[in-house]
């Protein structure tokens, strides 16, 4: 009987760093959007006689903050290895 060896794909360290950054960005965006939604619903009920615009504004602010922080995470060199020659 011949054994068939399966090749195991091991992600490179750069893929691990990118995956970790994506995890942080997506979870951060979901949390910020949820908080914006909650604040918008609360403002809608308490201040604006149950109108929809505070909810959409809250969601928009949450998505905007998530995008801005995600952009900053991907642009930073934190976590990346640098080699000085």
ABEGO torsion letter per residue (X at the ends): XBBBBBBBBBBBAAAAAAAAAAAAAAAAAAAAAAAAAAAAAAAAAAAAGGBAAAAAAAAAAAAAAAAAAAAAAAABABGBBBBBX
